[in-house]
Each structure stands twice: as C-alpha cells, then as structure tokens.
Amino acid sequence: MAKYQQLVDQLRTQIEARIWPPGEKLPSLRQQAEQSGLSLMTVMHAYEVLESQGWIVSKPQSGYYVAPRAAESRPRLPTQAIAKTDQADTNSFVFDVLQATRDPAIMPFGSAFPDPELFPQRQLMRSLMEALNLSLQAVTEPGDWVVIENPSFYGALQAIERLKLNAIAIASDVEQGIDLDELEQALQRWPVKACWLMTNRQNPLGFTLSAERKQQLVALLTRYQVAMIEDDVYSDLYHGHDKPLPARAFDREGYVLHCGSFSKNLVAGFRVGWVAAGRYAQRVQRIQMMSTLSTSAPMQLALADFLSTRSYDTHLKKLRQTLAKRKQLAQQALRRVLPAEAHISDTPGGYFLWITLPEQINATQLYHLALQQGISIAPGQLFSSSESFSHCFRFNTAWPWDARAEAAVETLGTLIGQLAQSVAVKK
Ligand SMILES: Cc1ncc(COP(=O)(O)O)c(C=O)c1O
C-alpha cells in the first residue's frame, strides 16, 4: 500500500473512532511529517485525499480540521487503484456463480439474464461478438490504466484482467452514478487511457445518468482525450415513454465507443452485439478481422429480419411491462423478509435490485448458504476488488413470480436472520 494511503487509512480510522472528534484541529503538515517520519509531500497528498473524501476541511491560514459531521456522515468511497499485480482472481468466483445459475434446480436470482420465456425465439446456439472486449483492446495496451465504476459489471473486471490492464475504480452511487469530481481527479492523477462505463441502468446498481451528467461526462473525457467504452446493453429496458439517450449522443469528437447487445432484450443465446466506435472504428474492425471471433451471418440476418418488422417494438413494450410487474412483486416479497435496516435500491427500469444488508452480514457467506438451499444470488464481491460491498447483493427479478420464488425469498430472509444472529452472538 502506498505510504500516503496508509496515513489516510490511519487518520480515517482515528476520526471514525473519534480520537479526532469533529471540529478538532489536526497536526499541521510539518508536525504530521515529523511525527510520522513521512515526507511533507506524502502528508500533503494524504490530507488532500481525506479532504476530497469529506473527512477533513482546510481553513485558509489556519490548517486542517476534522469535518463537522465526519464520523456520522458516510463519506464517499475512496477511488481505488487496482494495479494488475494485486488484482484478485475475479474469474473463478464469477464462473462459480454463473455456473450455478444454469442448473434448472437452482432459483436463479443471481443470474444476469432474464427468463428466456420472455423472448420470442429460443436458441441454443452460442456465438460471440464481443463488442466490449474488442473495443477495450482497440484503445489500450497491456499495462494501461482504465477507469471503471465501483461497483462495476464483473465482465469489465474480467476483461481488464485478461488484457493485463490496471483499473481505477471510481465511487458510484445508486442515485447519482459515477462521481464526476472523483473521475476528474483520477484523470489528473493517472495516465488514463480509457473508461468502461454504463450510463443507462448500470449493472449492478441500476442507476441511469441524467442527460446533463452524460453531457458533462463526455465533455470531461474529451478534454482529457480519453476513450469511453459505453456498455449500453440495458438501454431498451427503460421506464416510462422515452428511451434515454446514450452518452454517445453528446459525443462530437468520436471518443465514445457505444456498445449494445440483444442478450438482455431479445435473445440471450445469440450474444450478438454491436459497437459504434467513432474515431476507433477502423482499429476495432482490424482487431476483429485478426482475431478468430466472428458472428454467424445467418444469426445476424435473422435478427435484421426481425428488427425490420414492427414485432420488435411490440415485443419490447410487452417485455418492459412484464419486467416492471415482476420487479414490483419481488420488491414487495423482499421487503417482507429483509431486516428493517436493509436497503433495496429503487431505480426505475431494468430488472436488477441492489440490496444493501446491515454491514455485519457477509453476502458471500449468504451466497454459499443460499446455494445449499437451491437459491443463487450475486454477492457484492463479484462487482468490486474492494471489500466495500461485501454486505450487498444483486437480485435478478426477471423470473416468473410464483410460489417457488416466494418460498425462495422466504428462505433467503431466514438465512439472513440466522447470519445476523450468529454475528450478534460472536460479538
Ligand atoms: C453490463 C453488461 N454488459 C455486457 C453483458 C454481456 O452481454 P452479451 O451477453 O451480449 O455479451 C452483460 C451480461 O451480463 C452485462 O450485464
């Protein structure tokens, strides 16, 4: 861990423990440097980070003070740099979780896909056109730094791992999405080559950035000449009348590579996607031609044919209605069984719920216990290299809401209660 980070962690823990109460003056930069044996620059960096995270405030010509409500308010998550050498092996755990959801005996709340019965065609064939991976490959070289959200889609973490890149995970919030101030600071601090972000119904949190924030995001990245891979696979599953625009709509200089797919709204098995790659289009095409990846022409033609009829719109309308109904029923069932302190995200559209349990409950433990009872969930650990979401899980509501699902939710509630009790006993 970097030295400044050690000091950040130490002071943060002390502030949380009220060793430094709100309003208290901290040692000056020089005093802190003398006490800790760190350089003045390192101390200054640590204080700046604490200030940017809302723990301390600086007063001109006076020094640094603990922020008035530092211990009570939950400050933003720190930006996390994940060098490729200290990346956890996300792949094997992701594989285990996804593999379990394919067993028909398991209740697939941890799955990333909707019920295939909702789609007009059922298909067994699988093909890749990995628009997202090709895009990432086109704009980076091994060792480059890439910004992702924290938490983020585990596919992004896997792609970063596979291409031997370094990640910078920026705090993202269920309401506001990615923190643009933190993003700008990261762009100033690291030589970032690309971002892999979701602007519509982010997986796993479910937020959609407002048009204004999308515009600000594109302007910021354009200013720093950073490519943005926009993972927009859920944009058709919107709420209300109007489909939200992608960030790509605000891109005048071609820095956004807009990626979409039919996996979440028409046919999961095809895995046909596309990318509008702006200034990087030729590079993406070249990489695709050089790789062995190609999408079957008959599948593309079948899709093109379907899209040219009105059936696609009719299908999407019905799909959105069904998903909204299922999500509402799932939410009601979960509210009945979860502890009062648990929080269920309530973002419109899509089909995921992000559930935040009381901090002492470990969702990975819950995942293992639930699996023994034939129920899968997607624990927070899948979506982050930090421990920040170890008490959270993603819940897929796009499955028929029947007695089996109700019983599975009851079981989940019981397991959560047992975990809470065993933590309380240990204390
Ligand atoms: C955010 C996100 N992006 C991309 C994908 C992958 O889509 P496809 O199956 O079309 O490769 C998924 C699937 O889980 C996803 O959730």
The ligand as an SDF file (V2000), in Angstrom:
LIG
                    3D

 16 16  0  0  0  0  0  0  0  0999 V2000
  -23.4770   -4.8000  -18.1770 C   0  0  0  0  0  0  0  0  0  0  0  0
  -23.3430   -5.9500  -19.1200 C   0  0  0  0  0  0  0  0  0  0  0  0
  -22.6120   -5.7940  -20.2330 N   0  0  0  0  0  0  0  0  0  0  0  0
  -22.4590   -6.7970  -21.0940 C   0  0  0  0  0  0  0  0  0  0  0  0
  -23.0290   -8.0320  -20.8920 C   0  0  0  0  0  0  0  0  0  0  0  0
  -22.7860   -9.1180  -21.8800 C   0  0  0  0  0  0  0  0  0  0  0  0
  -23.7010   -9.1020  -22.8960 O   0  0  0  0  0  0  0  0  0  0  0  0
  -23.6070  -10.2430  -24.0260 P   0  0  0  0  0  0  0  0  0  0  0  0
  -24.2750  -11.4550  -23.4400 O   0  0  0  0  0  0  0  0  0  0  0  0
  -24.3630   -9.6900  -25.1820 O   0  0  0  0  0  0  0  0  0  0  0  0
  -22.1690  -10.4850  -24.3310 O   0  0  0  0  0  0  0  0  0  0  0  0
  -23.7730   -8.2420  -19.7360 C   0  0  0  0  0  0  0  0  0  0  0  0
  -24.3460   -9.5560  -19.4450 C   0  0  0  0  0  0  0  0  0  0  0  0
  -24.4850   -9.9700  -18.3090 O   0  0  0  0  0  0  0  0  0  0  0  0
  -23.9520   -7.1710  -18.8440 C   0  0  0  0  0  0  0  0  0  0  0  0
  -24.6730   -7.2880  -17.7130 O   0  0  0  0  0  0  0  0  0  0  0  0
  1  2  1  0
  2  3  1  0
  2 15  2  0
  3  4  2  0
  4  5  1  0
  5  6  1  0
  5 12  2  0
  6  7  1  0
  7  8  1  0
  8  9  2  0
  8 10  1  0
  8 11  1  0
 12 13  1  0
 12 15  1  0
 13 14  2  0
 15 16  1  0
M  END
$$$$
